[in-house]
Amino acid sequence: MTPAVIALRAAGVAFTVHEYAHDPRAQEKGQSFGMEAAAELGLDPDRVYKTLMASADGRLVVAVVPVSGRLDLKALARAVGASKATMADLRAAERATGYVAGGISPFGQKRAHPTVADETVELWETVYVSGGRRGVDVEIAPADLIEVTGAIVTDISR
């Protein structure tokens, strides 16, 4: 399947793959990849998380935040001990993760990156994150997401 699914299987954690028909024109219509996933899967957008790549003092970091919210870059920088964080260059993020935008997963990236998950992830029994391809999400327990990625859990969304 995808490197994300392969990594989750290797980690031995429980997860469920959910596929949906990705509309390549959704972004042209103003719908984000994450909101499209929530709508197509019939889920509360607060329970679906997007994987964003940022640069914190020149080092790539992964941020996992609800699709209904926005990433607070100052909070992300504080979480990883950096003075400043900015959104990563799209091509650099794709190269470093091995995924294309809209399909970047926190699991199975080419290289491991520090990961920070928004604290709201712990409010749910399971959450949905990208499965490594547009149109594929994985449902996973927050504790397993945190364990597999080694994520720091703190408030990074607004």
C-alpha atoms as one frame of an Amber mdcrd trajectory, in Angstrom:
protein
   0.000   0.000   0.000   1.752   3.191   1.184   4.895   3.697   3.288   2.602
   4.942   6.095   0.613   1.710   6.154   3.804  -0.356   5.943   5.284   1.601
   8.886   2.140   1.127  10.980   2.071  -2.606  10.277   5.740  -2.856  11.243
   5.007  -0.965  14.481   2.349  -3.538  15.353  -0.345  -1.015  16.277  -4.046
  -1.251  15.472  -5.314   1.014  12.707  -7.928   1.036   9.974  -7.430   2.296
   6.423 -10.253   4.420   5.017 -10.267   5.247   1.320 -12.422   7.864  -0.391
 -12.722   9.301  -3.867 -10.350  12.282  -3.920 -11.546  15.074  -6.208  -8.464
  16.640  -7.869 -10.490  19.842  -8.345 -11.481  20.186  -4.662  -8.677  22.668
  -3.970  -9.696  24.772  -6.981 -13.131  24.989  -5.357 -11.550  26.247  -2.128
 -11.718  23.000  -0.145  -8.586  21.867   1.699  -7.367  18.286   1.477  -8.252
  17.702   5.131 -11.743  19.166   4.930 -12.338  17.070   1.825 -11.359  13.939
   3.780 -13.678  14.871   6.649 -16.582  15.495   4.279 -16.016  12.364   2.199
 -15.663  10.150   5.277 -18.618  11.806   7.054 -16.516  12.840  10.049 -16.380
  15.766  12.449 -13.505  17.938  11.104 -12.196  18.254  14.679 -11.428  14.508
  14.595  -9.493  14.621  11.297  -5.889  15.827  11.523  -3.659  17.326   8.870
   0.068  16.765   8.685   1.981  19.966   8.060   5.703  20.410   7.588   7.389
  23.444   9.070  10.920  24.712   9.356  11.969  25.498  12.931  15.300  27.307
  12.981  16.086  25.606   9.664  15.137  22.089  10.811  12.081  20.334   9.366
   9.420  19.404  11.894   6.028  17.708  11.585   2.897  19.339  13.010  -0.319
  17.329  13.408  -3.318  19.635  13.889  -7.090  19.367  13.392  -8.234  20.218
   9.870 -10.768  22.576  11.462  -7.977  24.699  12.939  -4.768  26.440  11.990
  -1.210  25.806  13.026   0.196  28.299  15.540   3.792  28.612  14.330   4.974
  30.412  17.481   3.620  27.601  19.654   5.243  25.019  17.379   8.603  26.795
  17.657   8.314  26.826  21.464   7.412  23.121  21.493  10.633  22.159  19.698
  12.871  24.708  21.406  13.274  26.913  18.342  13.221  30.680  18.154  11.103
  30.760  15.000   9.051  28.454  12.789   7.752  28.989   9.276   5.880  26.739
   6.898   8.325  24.524   5.017   8.896  24.933   1.318   6.493  22.564  -0.446
   9.165  20.874  -2.551  11.464  20.455   0.446   8.611  18.887   2.434   7.770
  16.496  -0.388  11.436  15.538  -0.865  12.028  14.987   2.846   8.883  12.942
   3.431   8.526  11.046   0.157   4.886  12.129  -0.071   3.034  14.693  -2.176
   1.164  17.629  -0.637  -2.276  16.549   0.487  -0.950  13.067   1.153   1.843
  13.736   3.646   1.479  11.310   6.532   3.163  11.530   9.912   4.046   7.836
   9.450   6.580   6.243   7.117   8.391   9.385   6.050  11.726   8.956   4.248
  13.530  10.465   7.233  12.262  10.813  10.785  11.465  14.369  11.829  10.559
  15.771  15.231   6.770  15.590  15.512   4.365  17.719  17.525   0.689  16.792
  17.842  -1.930  19.240  18.992  -3.235  18.406  22.464  -6.793  17.991  21.129
  -5.710  14.667  19.630  -6.159  13.148  23.089  -9.854  14.098  23.215 -10.817
  11.303  20.827 -10.875   7.514  21.075  -9.496   7.411  17.524  -8.394  10.091
  15.076  -7.872  10.191  11.319  -4.635  11.253   9.624  -3.317  10.949   6.102
  -2.440   7.432   5.078   0.252   8.616   2.677  -1.799   9.293  -0.432  -4.599
  11.649  -1.357  -7.825   9.752  -0.783  -6.426   7.544   1.993  -6.725   8.210
   5.718  -5.853   5.954   8.617  -7.881   5.769  11.801  -5.668   5.263  14.841
  -5.773   5.648  18.615  -4.062   8.871  19.712  -1.723   6.959  22.037  -0.511
   4.875  19.087  -0.044   7.964  16.893   2.024   9.536  19.664   4.049   6.382
  20.296   4.832   5.597  16.647   5.852   9.174  15.797   7.451  10.012  19.154
   5.307  13.133  19.155   5.364  15.897  21.700   1.745  16.700  22.641   0.957
  20.359  23.318  -1.292  23.218  22.207  -0.171  24.157  18.667  -3.460  25.059
  16.994  -5.735  28.046  17.041
